[in-house]
């Protein structure tokens, strides 16, 4: 039967196990005919059979079989036993390993694309909140003022490292196992490099034992590890936001309504952050699937199928994509209140280290002595329930004199900072603006890091798009070559 649209079947098929078994068969016909290993009659017979099996599967989805040993009887039924010549020099082992490597690559590419969208949103938020000053926390306690942009860029850096690992993974496992046969090659001179190229792979797996026994498992282990790292970063950021819901007046929340929040059945005041609860659960599911991948591959001899299940490994990858899509919804729903964040900063002593820093930097007081001065200031303020903006300058002068006379009597006991400088040292915005180190929250550094992150993300997007396009083009070209035998 002549097909007037040679790429139609490939375009309409889902890219599942059946698709790749058929595509591998097509590549076998094209490559072996070009190498003179098949005569024209056998190549045409095989081509008609492959197309007939595909057309039957398009009508009856139960015929989209997932293993070659189930595919070959359909091929024979559509033609004759002579068609089995295309299986010379092949095995279910190298066919299924190639199929798995192709599917794993595509799943990893899906994770990469979803992660790209998340990183892009984080960078947009960073640009939007370049001048928003918020408290940051260490050990669960308010630590220092920071720009929200700088905080977000820190998470973007983590996600970009995950993205780099995915990019490396996509290159490392862009390999075809065809021609490895069971695990040590074959006497049939199948052109392995040509098979890899026709199927859209960058190269063949060099070692035949690796091709069927190791690489198909290693690829999934690595993808799962990266997915787990992404899940940890997602969970960390979600939980950092969730802390605010314990406050009566949070400075960052989800926009109410829709799937973002839901009300309590008993407590009218509650607006539960359902979207973040579900996203956190998604992250836990990804980590569970990551561990399942490693456990299936653990403690088995080479060549076993435990770690190679397409269904189970795909579940892990799709859990990661689902988590990232929900996390993107979280990011889109965030509402930050800069005034409330600044109010929280000014209700605690996150700026106190700046006092010690300036006494050292501007007046030569040993840092530890200045630290003790600032600590005494905080202790007095908390005992007297005095907030930073209301701290009496005269009290600061007394504290400074007492600490210096007791711990560093060789220095003058008069506070060298003017009242204006003292007030400026307690200003969270001024502290952030005055940072001088590379990678700090200083506005110029934030702008530079934002620009660098956008450039890296754009490069990753372009390379992924090019790789996907190259693979699609290779399969489309194979379809055109294959159609010549119909």
C-alpha positions in Angstrom: 0.0 0.0 0.0 1.4 3.4 -1.0 1.4 6.0 1.7 1.2 9.5 0.2 2.1 11.2 3.5 5.2 9.3 4.8 5.4 11.2 8.0 1.7 11.0 8.9 1.9 7.8 10.9 4.9 9.0 13.0 3.2 12.4 13.7 -0.1 10.9 14.9 1.4 8.1 17.1 2.1 8.7 20.8 5.8 8.4 21.4 5.5 5.3 23.5 7.1 1.9 23.6 5.2 0.8 20.4 6.3 3.9 18.6 10.0 3.3 19.3 9.8 -0.4 18.5 8.3 0.5 15.1 10.8 3.3 14.5 13.7 1.0 15.4 12.3 -1.5 12.8 12.1 1.2 10.2 15.7 2.2 10.9 16.8 -1.4 10.6 15.2 -1.7 7.2 16.7 1.6 5.9 20.2 1.0 7.3 20.5 -2.7 6.4 19.3 -2.1 2.9 21.8 0.7 2.5 24.6 -1.6 3.8 23.5 -4.4 1.4 22.5 -6.7 4.3 18.9 -6.9 3.0 17.7 -7.3 -0.6 15.1 -5.0 -2.0 12.3 -7.5 -1.8 12.9 -8.3 1.9 13.1 -4.6 2.7 9.8 -3.9 0.9 8.2 -6.9 2.6 9.3 -5.6 6.0 8.2 -2.1 5.3 4.7 -3.2 4.3 4.4 -5.3 7.4 5.6 -2.5 9.7 3.1 -0.1 8.2 0.3 -2.7 8.5 1.1 -3.3 12.2 1.0 0.5 12.8 -2.3 0.9 11.0 -3.9 -1.9 12.9 -2.7 -0.4 16.2 -4.2 2.9 15.2 -7.6 1.2 15.0 -7.1 -1.1 18.0 -5.0 0.4 20.8 -4.6 -3.0 22.4 -2.2 -3.8 19.5 0.2 -1.0 20.6 2.4 -3.7 22.2 5.3 -2.7 24.5 7.7 -5.6 23.8 9.4 -6.8 20.7 8.4 -10.4 21.4 4.8 -9.3 21.2 5.4 -7.0 18.1 7.1 -9.6 15.9 4.1 -12.0 15.7 2.0 -9.1 14.5 4.6 -8.4 11.8 4.7 -12.0 10.7 0.9 -12.2 10.6 0.9 -9.2 8.3 3.6 -10.6 6.0 5.4 -14.0 6.4 8.2 -15.5 8.4 10.7 -14.2 5.9 10.3 -10.8 7.5 12.1 -12.0 10.6 15.4 -11.4 8.7 15.3 -7.9 9.9 15.9 -9.3 13.4 19.3 -10.7 12.5 22.0 -9.1 14.6 19.4 -7.8 17.1 17.8 -8.8 20.4 15.0 -7.7 22.6 17.8 -6.5 24.9 19.2 -3.9 22.6 15.8 -2.9 21.1 14.2 -2.4 24.5 17.4 -0.6 25.9 17.3 1.8 22.9 13.6 2.3 23.4 14.1 3.0 27.1 17.0 5.4 26.5 14.8 7.3 24.0 11.8 7.5 26.4 14.0 8.5 29.4 15.6 11.2 27.3 12.2 12.6 26.4 11.0 12.5 30.0 14.2 14.3 31.2 13.5 16.9 28.5 10.0 17.4 29.8 11.4 18.0 33.3 13.9 20.5 31.9 11.2 22.4 30.1 9.0 22.6 33.2 12.0 23.7 35.3 12.8 26.4 32.7 9.3 27.9 33.2 9.8 27.9 37.0 13.2 29.6 36.8 11.8 32.2 34.3 9.0 33.1 36.8 11.4 33.3 39.7 13.6 35.7 37.7 10.5 37.8 36.8 9.6 38.0 40.5 13.1 39.0 41.3 13.0 41.9 38.8 9.7 43.0 40.1 10.9 43.0 43.8 14.4 44.4 43.3 13.7 47.1 45.9 11.5 45.0 48.2 13.3 44.6 51.6 12.3 41.6 53.6 13.5 39.6 56.7 15.5 36.4 56.0 15.8 33.6 58.5 18.5 31.3 59.7 17.9 28.5 62.2 14.2 29.5 61.9 14.9 32.9 63.4 14.9 36.3 61.7 18.5 37.0 60.9 19.1 39.9 58.5 17.3 42.2 56.1 17.7 41.3 52.5 16.1 42.3 49.2 13.5 39.8 48.0 15.2 39.8 44.6 18.4 38.6 46.2 16.6 35.9 48.1 14.9 34.7 44.9 18.1 34.8 42.9 19.6 32.4 45.5 16.8 29.9 44.7 17.3 30.6 41.0 20.9 29.6 41.4 20.0 26.3 43.0 17.5 25.6 40.3 20.0 26.5 37.6 22.4 24.0 39.0 19.7 21.4 38.8 19.1 22.5 35.2 22.8 22.2 34.4 22.7 18.6 35.7 19.7 17.9 33.5 21.5 19.4 30.5 24.5 17.2 31.2 22.3 14.2 31.6 20.6 14.9 28.2 24.0 14.9 26.6 25.5 12.0 28.5 22.6 9.6 27.7 21.9 10.7 24.2 23.0 7.2 23.1 21.6 4.2 21.1 22.1 0.6 22.3 21.3 -0.9 18.9 23.9 -3.4 17.7 24.8 -4.5 21.3 22.4 -7.4 20.7 22.2 -9.2 24.1 25.3 -7.7 25.7 28.4 -8.5 23.7 27.7 -7.5 20.1 26.9 -9.7 17.1 28.4 -11.3 14.1 25.9 -9.5 11.9 27.6 -6.3 10.8 24.8 -3.9 11.8 26.0 -0.3 11.3 25.6 1.0 14.9 26.5 4.6 14.2 24.0 4.7 11.3 21.3 3.2 13.5 21.9 5.8 16.2 21.8 8.7 13.6 18.6 7.4 12.0 16.9 7.2 15.4 18.0 10.7 16.4 20.7 9.8 18.9 24.0 11.6 19.1 26.0 8.4 19.2 26.0 4.7 20.1 26.8 3.3 23.6 30.4 2.3 23.1 30.5 -0.9 25.2 27.9 -3.5 24.3 27.6 -4.8 27.9 27.1 -1.2 29.1 24.5 -0.6 26.3 22.0 -3.2 27.6 23.0 -3.8 31.3 24.3 -0.5 32.7 23.4 2.6 30.8 19.6 2.1 30.7 19.6 1.9 34.5 22.2 4.7 35.0 20.2 7.1 33.0 17.1 6.7 35.2 19.2 6.9 38.4 20.7 10.2 37.3 17.4 11.7 36.2 15.8 10.6 39.5 18.6 12.1 41.5 18.2 15.5 39.7 14.4 15.3 40.2 14.9 14.7 43.9 17.2 17.7 44.1 14.6 19.9 42.4 11.9 18.6 44.8 14.1 19.5 47.8 14.5 23.0 46.5 10.8 23.3 45.8 9.9 22.1 49.3 12.4 24.4 50.9 10.9 27.5 49.2 7.3 26.4 49.8 7.9 25.8 53.5 9.7 29.1 53.9 6.6 30.8 52.6 4.3 28.6 54.7 6.0 29.9 57.9 4.2 33.2 57.2 0.8 31.6 57.6 1.5 31.2 61.3 1.5 35.0 61.6 -1.6 37.1 62.1 -0.2 39.6 59.6 2.0 37.8 57.1 4.1 39.8 54.6 3.8 37.1 51.9 0.7 35.0 51.1 -1.2 33.4 48.2 -3.9 35.4 46.5 -7.1 34.1 48.0 -9.6 32.0 46.1 -9.7 29.4 43.4 -7.4 26.5 44.1 -5.0 28.7 45.9 -6.7 28.7 49.3 -9.7 27.1 51.0 -11.7 28.0 54.1 -12.0 25.9 57.2 -15.3 24.1 57.8 -15.3 25.3 61.5 -13.1 28.4 61.8 -14.3 31.3 59.7 -11.1 33.3 59.9 -8.9 30.6 58.3 -7.7 30.7 54.7 -5.7 27.5 54.3 -3.0 27.6 51.6 -4.2 24.5 49.8 -2.1 25.1 46.7 1.1 25.1 48.7 0.0 22.1 50.8 -0.5 20.2 47.6 2.8 21.4 46.1 4.7 20.3 49.2 3.0 16.9 48.9 4.0 16.7 45.3 7.6 17.3 46.3 7.4 14.4 48.8 5.9 12.2 46.1 8.9 13.0 43.8 11.4 12.1 46.6 9.5 8.9 47.2 9.6 8.0 43.5 13.4 8.9 43.5 14.0 6.5 46.3 11.9 3.8 44.5 14.1 4.2 41.4 17.2 3.6 43.4 15.7 0.7 45.4 14.6 -1.1 42.3 18.2 -0.9 40.9 19.8 -1.8 44.2 21.3 -5.2 45.0 20.6 -6.9 41.7 23.0 -8.5 39.2 23.6 -6.7 35.8 21.1 -7.5 33.1 18.0 -7.7 35.4 14.9 -5.7 34.5 14.1 -4.4 38.0 15.4 -0.9 37.3 14.3 -0.6 33.7 10.5 -0.4 33.9 9.3 2.3 31.6 6.0 2.5 33.4 7.5 3.0 36.8 10.3 5.3 35.7 8.0 7.4 33.7 5.8 7.8 36.8 8.8 9.3 38.6 9.5 11.8 35.8 5.9 12.8 35.4 5.6 13.3 39.2 8.5 15.8 38.8 6.8 17.6 35.9 3.5 17.8 37.8 5.3 19.2 40.9 6.9 21.9 38.8 3.7 22.9 37.1 2.0 23.2 40.5 5.0 25.2 41.9 4.7 27.6 39.0 1.1 28.2 40.1 2.3 28.9 43.6 4.8 31.5 42.2 2.1 33.1 40.1 -0.2 33.3 43.1 2.3 34.9 45.5 1.4 38.4 46.9 4.2 40.3 48.7 3.5 43.2 50.9 6.7 45.3 51.0 5.4 47.7 53.7 4.4 44.8 56.0 7.8 43.2 55.4 9.6 46.4 56.4 7.4 46.7 59.4 8.4 43.3 60.5 12.1 44.1 60.1 11.7 47.2 62.2 9.9 45.2 64.9 13.0 43.1 65.5 16.8 43.5 65.7 17.9 42.0 62.3 19.9 45.2 61.7 22.0 44.9 64.9 25.1 43.3 63.3 25.5 46.5 61.2 26.3 48.4 64.4 29.2 46.0 65.1 30.3 46.2 61.5 30.4 50.0 61.4 32.2 50.4 64.7 34.9 48.1 63.3 35.0 49.4 59.8 34.7 53.1 60.5 36.3 53.5 63.9 38.7 50.5 64.4 36.9 48.9 67.3 37.6 45.2 67.4 34.7 43.3 65.9 34.0 41.1 68.9 33.9 44.2 71.2 31.5 45.9 68.8 29.4 42.7 68.7 29.1 42.7 72.5 28.0 46.4 72.3 25.3 45.5 69.8 24.3 42.4 71.8 23.9 44.5 75.0 21.8 47.0 73.0 19.4 44.2 71.9 19.2 42.7 75.4 18.3 46.1 76.9 15.7 46.8 74.1 14.0 43.5 74.5 13.9 43.8 78.3 12.4 47.3 78.0 10.1 46.4 75.0 11.8 49.1 72.8 11.8 48.7 69.0 14.8 49.7 66.8 13.2 53.0 65.5 12.6 54.1 69.1 15.8 53.2 70.7 17.2 56.1 72.7 20.6 57.4 71.4 21.6 58.4 74.9 21.0 54.8 76.1 23.3 53.6 73.2 26.0 55.9 74.4 25.8 54.5 78.0 25.9 50.9 76.8 28.9 51.6 74.5 30.8 53.2 77.4 30.0 50.4 79.8 31.1 47.6 77.4 34.3 49.4 76.3 35.4 50.3 79.8 34.9 46.7 80.9 36.3 44.8 77.9 38.6 47.2 75.9 39.7 50.0 78.3 42.5 51.2 76.0 39.8 52.7 73.7 37.9 55.9 74.3 34.6 55.2 76.1 32.6 57.8 74.1 30.4 56.4 71.3 32.0 57.5 68.1 28.8 57.2 66.0 26.6 60.3 65.6 22.9 59.9 66.2 22.3 60.2 62.5 24.8 57.5 61.7 23.3 55.3 64.5 19.8 55.6 63.0 21.2 54.9 59.5 22.9 51.7 60.7 19.5 50.4 61.9 17.8 51.1 58.6 17.2 47.8 56.7 17.1 49.5 53.3 20.4 51.3 54.0 22.1 48.1 55.1 21.2 46.2 51.9 22.2 49.2 49.7 25.6 49.4 51.5 26.7 45.8 50.8 30.0 45.8 48.9 30.9 42.2 48.2 30.4 40.4 45.0 27.2 38.3 45.1 25.7 40.5 47.8 22.3 42.1 48.0 23.7 45.4 46.7 21.4 46.6 43.9 24.2 46.6 41.3 25.1 43.0 42.2 21.4 41.9 42.1 21.1 43.5 38.6 24.2 41.7 37.5 23.1 38.3 38.8 19.7 38.7 37.3 21.2 39.4 33.9 23.6 36.4 34.2 20.7 34.1 35.2 18.6 35.2 32.3 21.4 34.6 29.9 22.0 31.2 31.3 18.4 30.3 31.2 18.0 31.5 27.6 21.0 29.4 26.6 19.5 26.3 28.2 16.2 26.9 26.5 17.8 27.3 23.1 19.9 24.2 23.5 17.0 22.1 24.6 14.8 23.3 21.8 17.6 22.6 19.3 18.1 19.0 20.7 14.4 18.3 20.5 14.1 19.7 17.0 17.1 17.6 15.9 15.6 14.4 17.2 12.2 15.2 15.6 14.0 16.0 12.3 15.9 12.7 12.4 12.8 10.6 12.9 10.9 12.6 10.2 13.8 12.0 7.8 13.7 8.3 8.6 10.0 8.3 7.8 10.7 9.7 4.4 13.5 7.2 3.7 11.3 4.3 5.0 8.4 5.4 2.8 10.5 4.7 -0.3 10.1 1.0 0.4 6.3 1.0 0.6 
